[in-house]
């Protein structure tokens, strides 16, 4: 075959292929043109107040069927207030960020008038004043700009479907037989709190979901979500997404299997519709397949609901009693030192150690599934009491081993419990007294402010003990202590682990104080300035490294960098400063702080200068001051650092005061050896 023949055959073959493809294109009807209309891509049915304890086969068979065949999760609906009304939930869904109505009173959204949501201007003003950069109408505007249609059924759905001007292009008050929009939002109302009315409302909701499922196409995602708290006290809420696959939902914003945020649904609705979802605080939800049955998954989420609800009622009592007990203990210890000037008696020392062990014990108690008991509050109290008793007994048994012997056991327990929890997904801290509250939705993983205070004190104690280890020699011991400190800081600040922006500066500076004290290095102003500059550099580096990751993988460290680049740093600083000032008035924190101040004043010079306890105390002071300055937690970091450390140091002290004493105290007789002389 000649070259010309080969070219001729190739051209003929190409022409035949083109004719076949053209004929196929003409034969296939264009999407949405003629014939049957395409079903919507996603249908979201929102019912404010829906919880997992509402899903029961005898009352909600359609919801149970979705749970059996789809993916599900607990839903955090926190907006700008502790309790989100139905309107707040729909506004948050609309903005993709935390939003809320102009009033804390749960007024229902009004009916659409001439294609516009009434009161839209007040919704926009409320969003601007809340400080979360929320723009109601973001969902509708992005879909509209992308040429995708969104339809709304009911006034709440209209709020979520409206564009940034409050206009709703497709609105009805009744569920349509069919829709050609990519997204259909349905307001199913809110569930009443009384049992009889709630059961009837659940049956109506289930019937509505059944109607939606029957009319939906085979490729349509059906989502049922509790878009607000409503009047029901049970939280968090429920969300179901029709499958396959089957399993639990998670999100990069929570990193917790079976837990997502309401603003995650906004990002998901955009992503499922093929529209850009960047710039939102939520992230598209992701399925995690498992082999559990639907009933087992529902039971697991009901357990989280029970755990969160129980601790929401128990936490204020634990915090109040702990703060009051610590303040009274400080007064008792101060009075003993002032009148007698000797080591604390065993009962008073033991009581202080028990108080210091309570915060860590609250996390350890979650190792036991007390929420599955018939009386969860009683079971939690029992688990907490056992954990406190074990830690207290071990700490007191170690009090004569070293100057920091009493603090060693709680410090190691804190590192194992909190450090291990961070490495394994932060499940112990989720829905705990001093950890992450899924209804508050401050954070869902890593170390929070109270956890950081406990973790930081534990790290400083262990670093001091390692640095003072005599057997390998001072240089080797200090080097090992520096390695422990570095590992602890990495665990604290790593975006995928502790994810704490405000923790590493205080922890690193406090650790350097320990290393300098044990190593015999004098801290001068120049050295302090160099250390502070280095710590700031490390912190900024961690944040920038997190920011360099893909947007969907960033933690709040990287998100803060992006906020700074977008010019929103001022709003963040103002909001955090306001939160810091609000937290200064917390009665429990004030009680702990004032008690610690009284104790330190009665302690006079404190531990013997140059002793390990004195070094750790100075380092903890640095940790507390820096933690107070860079976090938005008010007195949380310094208060809980004092609570976790001062009783342990006092219980391990043979001599609470060093140096000369007032004459009236000296007449009471000689004191025991100071801490620096203890074996």
Secondary structure, 3 states (H helix, E strand, C coil): CCHHHHHHHHHHHHHHHHHHHHHHHHHCCCCCCCCCCCCCCEEEEEEECCCHHHCCCCCCHHHHHHHHHCEEEEEECCCCCCCCCHHHHHHHHHHCCCCCCCCCCCCCCCCCECCECCCHHHHHHHHHHHCCCCCCCHHHHHHHHCCCCEEEECHHHHHHHCCCCCECCEEECCCCCCCCCCEEEEEEEECCCCHHHHHHHHHHHHHHHHHHHHHCCCCCEEEEECCCCCCCCCCCEEEEECCCCCEEEECCCCCECCEEEHHHHHHHHHHHCCCCCCCCCCCCCEEEECCCCHHHHHHHHHHHHHHHHHHHHHHHHHHHHHHHHHHHHHHHHHHHHHHCCCCCCHHHHHHHHHHHHHHHHHHHHHHCCHHHCCCHHHHHHHHHHHHHHHHHHHHHHCCCCCCCHHHHHHHHHHHHHHHHHHHCCCCCCECCCCCECCCCCCCCCCCCHHHHHHHHHHHHHHHHHHHCCCCCCHHHHHHHHHHHHHHHHHHHHCCCCCCCCCHHHHHHHHHHHHHHHHHCCCCCHHHHHHHHHHHHHHHHHHHHHHHCCCHHHCCHHHHHHHHHHCCCHHHHHHHHHHHHHHHCCCHHHHHHHHHHHHHHHHHCCCCCCCCHHHHHHHHHHHHHHHHHHHCCCCCHHHHHHHHHHHHHHHHCCCCCCCCCCCHHHHCCCCCCCCHHHCC
